[in-house]
Each structure stands twice: as C-alpha cells, then as structure tokens.
Amino acid sequence: MPKTKAKPSPFPAEPALLRAPRAVIVGASSGIGAALARRLAAEGHRVAVLARDKARLAALCAEITATHGEVRAVAYPHDVTDLKAIPALFQRLVKDLGGIDVFVYCAGVTIPVGIDEFDGDKDQQMLQTNLAGALAWLGRAAALFQGAGAGQLVGISSVAGDRGRVLNPAYNASKAGLDAYLEGLRNRLTRRGVHVLTVKPGFVDTEQLKGSPRVFAVISPEKAADGIWKAMRARKQLVYVPWFWRYLMLVIRLIPSFIFRRLSF
Ligand SMILES: NC(=O)c1ccc[n+]([C@@H]2O[C@H](COP(=O)([O-])OP(=O)(O)OC[C@H]3O[C@@H](n4cnc5c(N)ncnc54)[C@H](OP(=O)(O)O)[C@@H]3O)[C@@H](O)[C@H]2O)c1
C-alpha cells in the first residue's frame, strides 16, 4: 500500500530557540474568543482558533495575518458537541503547533428560556456546549500539560455560575459545573507546574448578550480580552472581568435563600 505523506504544519517553521508561545482557543469565531485570539497574536503567540463558523474563522485568521505580516492564526472548524472528533483533532493541533503552551476553552451558548419554561432540548444544548465540550477538551489539555510539567489552562466561565437563578437554571448549572471542574484541575495540577485560570465575565457586548434582559455595565470583547490577558500574565487563579463583579457577586452569594428565591433575576 502506498504511504500517505504526513501533512505539513500550516504554521510557518521557527527556530526552536526563538519559538513563539503556542495557544489554542476553542470558541474563537466571535466575541470574547475572537478578541482574545487577536490579543494573543499581538502578544506574539501562534494561535489555533476553533469554532463551527468556517467563514468567520477564516476572516479572523486573514485579519490577524494582515495585521502582523505573517501567519499567526490558523482555523480549525469544529463543533464541540461532536465529542468523538476531539481526540484526533487534539493530536492534530499538537502536531501542527509542535506542542501547546496555552489552552483556552471559550465556547459557550446561552439560550433564552421563559421564567416558567422547562425545555430539555435547550438545557441539553447548553450543557453539551458549555460543560461536556469543556471537560472533553480541557481534560486532554490537562493530561498533556501534566506530562510536560508546564502549561496554562484558561476556562471562560461566567458570573452566572455563582448562583442558581430564576432566569436560566441550566446555563447557571453549566457554568457552576465548569467552575468546579477548573478548581479540581487547579488542585491537581498546580503541584505539577501547570497554571489554571477561571475567568468570570460580567456583561460583554457579544452575540451571546443579545436578547438578555436587564443588562448593565456592559464592556467590549476587547476590554474583556485585556482583563483575561492580564490575569494570564499575572498567573491569577480566578478573575472577575471587570474587577467589580467580584464584590457584586460576593454580595449576591451572601443573600439568604429565603430572600433570593423571591427575586426575579
Ligand atoms: N457575553 C457575555 O456577557 C458573557 C458573560 C459571561 C460569560 N460569557 C461566556 O463567554 C464565552 C464566549 O461567549 P461570547 O460572549 O464571546 O459570545 P459569542 O460571541 O456568541 O461567542 C461564543 C463562541 O462559542 C462558539 N461556539 C458556540 N457553540 C459552539 C459549538 N457547538 N462548537 C464550537 N464552538 C461553539 C461560537 O462559535 P460558532 O458559533 O462559530 O461555533 C463562538 O465562537 C461563553 O462561554 C460565554 O458563556 C459571556
């Protein structure tokens, strides 16, 4: 049987000593993930960007290449709910990039539900994208980093994970689950030289926010990406973006249940 030639990496070859940090962002076709891809590329990273929308990923990579005059971002179309595809795609990323230094899970959906509505399909869609996909990807990256004794894992969670609320219990559950998983990874991997960052944005002006009722203090995706990058650089464990959500959520977490269940947010 004729041997098939291994595909060369789409990233330009670099001398090992001058190698740029290599990042993967899952959920990078729009919003916070796209802004973070631009930021990491500007900070000298090579970035693999993943999401379902091929055209948007291609446009993002073309923009980043044009900005820097060299290929710093490459697109890998992928649907995170296709869990079976993850092992092979992960291996391909490791091969194309020559290793991974930073892994960011940003994919997420919020599907609006009525306050009296219980829709199992909507709930499953949120759980599969925000939590099952996150565990499948982050678990692989965690194993790689544990073996290497280095690496940075970043999970984009939400202030919505801090309490179960009347508006969207399944979204709250998906983000609370992600918080617990990231904390568990941190407790396992800090001793192995791996940094794990949990990011909790407040309201960010992205497609996901469209249709959300009663938003305030909305920030741009670029501002969110700036907060995330600074927390990555400072090797923080948990960051609220912007910072004041830490205190707002502290107050919200302290509201006793007998009052909280009478509130409508
Ligand atoms: N905006 C906010 O106010 C806010 C607040 C707190 C937390 N967050 C979190 O921030 C993260 C990014 O959201 P965003 O606000 O930037 O919204 P966004 O612009 O809608 O971005 C969501 C990203 O997730 C990707 N995605 C969704 N489903 C996917 C799937 N099945 N497979 C692969 N990728 C998928 C989307 O790409 P494709 O559609 O191309 O697949 C897109 O790149 C989410 O985890 C969200 O929960 C957002």
The ligand as a MOL file (V3000), in Angstrom:
LIG
                    3D

  0  0  0     0  0            999 V3000
M  V30 BEGIN CTAB
M  V30 COUNTS 48 52 0 0 0
M  V30 BEGIN ATOM
M  V30 1 N -21.2320 37.9540 26.6130 0
M  V30 2 C -21.3620 37.8970 27.9280 0
M  V30 3 O -21.9610 38.7920 28.5370 0
M  V30 4 C -20.7490 36.7410 28.6980 0
M  V30 5 C -20.7790 36.8120 30.0930 0
M  V30 6 C -20.2240 35.7880 30.8330 0
M  V30 7 C -19.6480 34.7050 30.1980 0
M  V30 8 N -19.6420 34.6380 28.8360 0 CHG=1
M  V30 9 C -19.0360 33.4530 28.2240 0
M  V30 10 O -18.0250 33.8510 27.3130 0
M  V30 11 C -17.8450 32.8260 26.3440 0
M  V30 12 C -17.7950 33.4670 24.9690 0
M  V30 13 O -19.0640 33.9970 24.6510 0
M  V30 14 P -19.2510 35.3940 23.9260 0
M  V30 15 O -19.9430 36.2780 24.8650 0
M  V30 16 O -17.9890 35.8250 23.3020 0 CHG=-1
M  V30 17 O -20.3650 35.0120 22.8360 0
M  V30 18 P -20.2600 34.6530 21.2870 0
M  V30 19 O -19.7540 35.7910 20.5010 0
M  V30 20 O -21.5870 34.0770 20.9570 0
M  V30 21 O -19.1300 33.5100 21.2480 0
M  V30 22 C -19.3920 32.1710 21.5330 0
M  V30 23 C -18.3140 31.3410 20.8630 0
M  V30 24 O -18.5800 29.9610 21.1560 0
M  V30 25 C -18.5640 29.2460 19.9310 0
M  V30 26 N -19.4560 28.0960 19.9920 0
M  V30 27 C -20.7520 28.0450 20.3780 0
M  V30 28 N -21.2370 26.8070 20.2280 0
M  V30 29 C -20.2070 26.0510 19.7450 0
M  V30 30 C -20.0770 24.6930 19.3450 0
M  V30 31 N -21.0960 23.8280 19.4430 0
M  V30 32 N -18.8820 24.2570 18.8980 0
M  V30 33 C -17.8320 25.1080 18.7900 0
M  V30 34 N -17.8840 26.4090 19.1430 0
M  V30 35 C -19.0710 26.8570 19.5960 0
M  V30 36 C -19.0670 30.2420 18.8870 0
M  V30 37 O -18.6640 29.8720 17.5730 0
M  V30 38 P -19.5780 29.2070 16.4390 0
M  V30 39 O -20.9640 29.7300 16.6010 0
M  V30 40 O -18.8870 29.6270 15.1670 0
M  V30 41 O -19.4600 27.7410 16.6640 0
M  V30 42 C -18.3310 31.4940 19.3360 0
M  V30 43 O -17.0250 31.4790 18.8190 0
M  V30 44 C -19.0070 31.8470 26.5250 0
M  V30 45 O -18.5600 30.7010 27.2110 0
M  V30 46 C -19.9650 32.6200 27.3890 0
M  V30 47 O -20.7840 31.7690 28.1750 0
M  V30 48 C -20.1750 35.6270 28.0720 0
M  V30 END ATOM
M  V30 BEGIN BOND
M  V30 1 1 1 2
M  V30 2 2 2 3
M  V30 3 1 2 4
M  V30 4 1 4 5
M  V30 5 2 4 48
M  V30 6 2 5 6
M  V30 7 1 6 7
M  V30 8 2 7 8
M  V30 9 1 8 9
M  V30 10 1 8 48
M  V30 11 1 9 10
M  V30 12 1 9 46
M  V30 13 1 10 11
M  V30 14 1 11 12
M  V30 15 1 11 44
M  V30 16 1 12 13
M  V30 17 1 13 14
M  V30 18 2 14 15
M  V30 19 1 14 16
M  V30 20 1 14 17
M  V30 21 1 17 18
M  V30 22 2 18 19
M  V30 23 1 18 20
M  V30 24 1 18 21
M  V30 25 1 21 22
M  V30 26 1 22 23
M  V30 27 1 23 24
M  V30 28 1 23 42
M  V30 29 1 24 25
M  V30 30 1 25 26
M  V30 31 1 25 36
M  V30 32 1 26 27
M  V30 33 1 26 35
M  V30 34 2 27 28
M  V30 35 1 28 29
M  V30 36 1 29 30
M  V30 37 2 29 35
M  V30 38 1 30 31
M  V30 39 2 30 32
M  V30 40 1 32 33
M  V30 41 2 33 34
M  V30 42 1 34 35
M  V30 43 1 36 37
M  V30 44 1 36 42
M  V30 45 1 37 38
M  V30 46 2 38 39
M  V30 47 1 38 40
M  V30 48 1 38 41
M  V30 49 1 42 43
M  V30 50 1 44 45
M  V30 51 1 44 46
M  V30 52 1 46 47
M  V30 END BOND
M  V30 END CTAB
M  END
